[in-house]
């Protein structure tokens, strides 16, 4: 029995001109000579077809990330590190994207999560001429790319909202080359730039926001290594508002006399689920049969994280935070437990389940995974520093998978470890006083300007100054500060509605 199906669509022309047509080739040749196809070759080397009908945003972004040679820091398949749609799930569950597509703001979120620099513009925040200038700039460079969000109807194409990168620009005809990631439907094609603007200048009925475009490039420095802000939990809106708006007003209204009183004011009214707002980053990998050794790259990444952790614990502010938590003042119930165990096994069980979900490509829900057991091991070989590894066996249906969590730690004590290859060395993994210290350092400098006591204000300013921090920690703090600003812009709907940005609390690396 024959099954109904579609084999591509005929590209409506005009207004589009197929890239492989004689006219399309001529446009390409002329644009190449004029210097407006500079990013094309990197893009075409990474050109991919979206793997699901609603994955256009994910395919466009992974294509651009690979074109920019941004290292995802985790394996895709086998030994290869490469961006794939299945890896872009930190801001929205893949199953939801598969069913309903993805909003403009969520793609912006994913670009941030992936370690790219992204500037996003909705059409009600920009102009046709501005867009043209951005296109000219980006197509004249190998280091910047444009992803557009538009409605297909303007091009007489079937379908509705769609994402695709721009591969080039023809100045004489004022046309752009759209590298349509739905290659099963339409081939790459040239369209008039003003018509593309018209297609972007439409409202997404799902969100009620205008579509637009985003400029993606490499960051001049690495993104955060050990800590990150998360907007997965709905409480991020109240938490970011409290930190950015309420804390400065509270400090201005209170007559604080010392650092401990300042911390009491900050912590006294923390929103519920504050602990969901900032996380430390875990690295997850598949468990190899009988082999728990770390590769050179894994050791290097873990060493950098551990250096960041060490620098946090050497910061002057950390000592005050730890003292506050150790005192009777720390009655706030919204801050996670600071017990050294911080239930590492429980943390590992949750993270290993989420890691197994991504490693298997199952995008449904981590609730379908159950961690059968976890084991904390301390590995030491060939004179290397000891490494804390938590192994877990994750069950899904009738199958099971071994997953390992590489935990950054600093040496604090000894503990019995399971596994014959492990030593009795144990390190203290990141806990709440580390996390809170970093978050306080990331608050804008103006946060503390309302403190009345001038000497105390100077002391606080010295404690939170990024200029006195070691380079690694300084970059970590500045990145978190940028995340805070970005979340605030989202809260004010300058980019998108709430939940349209953020970063996953887990960085799964295979």
Number of C-alpha atoms within 10 A of each C-alpha: 3 4 5 5 6 8 7 12 13 10 19 14 14 11 16 22 23 22 19 13 11 11 13 17 14 13 23 21 13 16 23 18 10 15 17 24 25 21 24 24 14 18 23 14 11 18 22 18 17 22 17 15 15 20 25 25 29 31 28 30 27 26 28 30 26 19 24 21 15 19 14 20 20 20 18 17 11 7 9 11 16 19 27 20 20 19 23 23 20 22 25 22 14 24 14 14 20 16 12 13 19 25 23 29 27 23 26 27 25 27 27 22 23 22 20 23 18 21 15 21 21 24 21 14 11 12 14 15 11 11 20 19 12 18 22 19 15 25 27 21 15 17 16 22 30 28 23 27 29 27 24 17 12 17 20 14 18 14 9 11 21 25 32 25 27 27 28 30 34 26 17 10 12 13 23 28 27 24 26 25 26 24 15 15 17 18 20 22 23 28 23 19 21 16 16 22 23 16 22 26 20 21 19 18 9 9 13 10 20 20 27 27 25 23 20 24 23 17 13 8 11 13 20 21 21 24 26 27 25 25 25 19 13 14 17 26 18 15 21 21 16 18 19 17 13 17 21 19 16 18 21 16 12 14 13 19 15 14 18 17 16 21 19 17 16 18 19 15 14 20 20 14 17 18 21 20 22 22 22 21 22 24 23 28 21 20 18 11 7 6 7 15 15 14 8 9 10 17 16 12 14 22 16 15 24 20 17 23 24 18 18 25 19 13 20 14 23 22 15 17 21 18 15 18 20 11 11 8 15 17 12 13 14 16 20 16 15 16 9 14 14 16 12 19 17 13 14 28 26 17 25 33 26 24 29 30 20 22 23 11 13 15 19 14 14 18 11 13 22 20 23 14 14 21 17 23 25 22 23 17 12 5 6 9 14 20 27 24 22 22 25 28 20 24 18 16 9 5 8 15 19 20 26 26 26 21 25 27 22 19 14 12 10 12 14 13 18 13 12 8 12 20 19 15 20 23 19 19 20 27 19 22 23 24 20 21 21 27 21 20 26 22 21 18 13 10 20 21 17 17 23 16 13 12 12 17 20 13 14 19 17 14 19 22 15 18 9 11 19 14 13 18 24 21 19 21 23 18 21 23 20 14 21 22 16 18 28 19 16 20 21 12 14 15 23 25 19 20 21 24 31 30 24 22 22 19 23 24 22 24
